[in-house]
Amino acid sequence: MSRKLFGTDGVRGRANSHPMTAEMALRLGAAAGRFFRRDGRNRHRVVIGKDTRLSGYMLENALTAGLTSTGMNVLLLGPVPTPAVGYLTRSMRADLGIMISASHNPAEDNGIKFFGPDGFKLSDHAETEIEAIVEGQIDPAQPRNIGRAKRIDDGRGRYVEYAKTTFPAGQRLDGLKVVVDCANGAAYRAAPEVLWELGADVIPLGVEPDGFNINDGVGSTHPGACAAAVLEHGAHLGISLDGDADRVVIIDETGRLADGDQIMALLAARWAAQGRLKGDALVATVMSNLGLEHFLQGRGLRLERTRVGDRYVVERMREAGFNLGGEQSGHIVMTDYATTGDGLIAAMQFLAAMSDTGMKASQLASQFDPVPQLLKNVRYAAGADPLSVDAVRAVIADAELRLAGSGRVLIRKSGTEPLIRVMAEAEDETVLHEVVDGIVAAVEQAA
């Protein structure tokens, strides 16, 4: 069946509009509960975390009602990073984990992400089955089998303690001044705690959530705030997380940004030198820069590309036994440590490189010269399909022919927003802008 609810990262939309309504959250909870309670037992449990959006309260309560109505016992974690939900689902022997978050989206949006008992995001197949249950008749549990709900007060503390274990034993961050921008999101307490407990002089930013200011002028989608704080305080490093802390960008001491590609390049080279990089390969999406591919090839390593979405990166990693992957946007997946992208733990790996080598952030954050890349987004109306218009297809075909052998074009629909993303890479920046602007103009006219 075709999927109507689930996108590339769970269910997402504007709060109090379909599908992000209390009614739909209740049905999703009940459907997920029915999916995981097929044997009829009453000892199933689910952990639920959330970020700091106001709508999180509404969705948390609705999900809890749906889940308990089908016999699931619910453990409420409160505001924690998305990777904490993956970790605690497995640690607490839960059958299901749920994160209520729209990640880097504005506060008006929200989302629901599902994790299986192994801590990894559910497969497309499992999500499709849950969606089929949502659309059908959901059988409630018998009165004596209704589930219970309980708040877990130390969920954040458990994750903080685990995150610290991923930093090299015996090493500390004494003497390092670190800006950590938590985007007024899920890691607003956990990230500063981890860094402070490891000895860093922490300058927190984006740690005053009010339900409306998540990702608002701060976080990895607005790294200028972190860069300004690094320069103002003379910090050695800036760590900029997104709203649910599953992605990160690094700001070096000069205020320059290192995206996910640069962070992955550093980790891949270090892990390969240490004999830790499984399969001598890094998994990334089609959005990653050609410069990263050339960097890896120069070291005898491979770049395996997937479609966009960290779930597809993880699927490929698990299929082939790779342990490092991610996205240019800053999702860094290290299956030795986490089941999904973890911005904080990725930043700690960067800090470990600084500690091991004694090098400045600026020396580590620029591993390769990226091929000039340009990305523009075009918003389109619901129900429209600009990419099916002949005139748009013709412009895209001409662009591909023009860049053949010297660059590439990538056009795709966002899996979380009504956007068409137009991306191209080319050594000649004049040609690059001409190609992207031409495609954008054609798509805008069709949209």
Buried (B, 14 or more C-beta within 10 A) or exposed (E): EEEEBBBBBBBBBBBEEEBBBBEBBBBBBBBBBBBBBEEEEBEBBBBBBBBBBBBBEBBBBBBBBBBBBBBBBBBBBBBBBBBBBBBBBBBBEBBBBBBBBBBBBBBBBBBBBBBBBEBBBBEBEBBBBBBEBBEEEBEBBEEEBBBEBEEBEEBBEBBBEBBBEBBEEEEEBEEBBBBBBBBBBBBBBBBBBBBBBBEBBBBBBBBEBEEEBBBBEBBBBBBEBBBBBBBEBEBBBBBBBBBBBBBBBBBBBEBBBBBBBBBBBBBBBBBBEEEEBBBBBBBBBBBBBBBBBBBBEEEEBBBBBBBBBBBBBBBBBBEEEBBBBBBBBBBBBBBEBBBBBBBBBBBBBBBBBBBEEEEBBBBBBBBBEBBBBBEBEBEBEEEEEBBEBEEBBEBBEBBBEBBEEEBBBBBBBBBBBBBBBBBBBBEEEEBBBBBBEBBBEBBBEBB
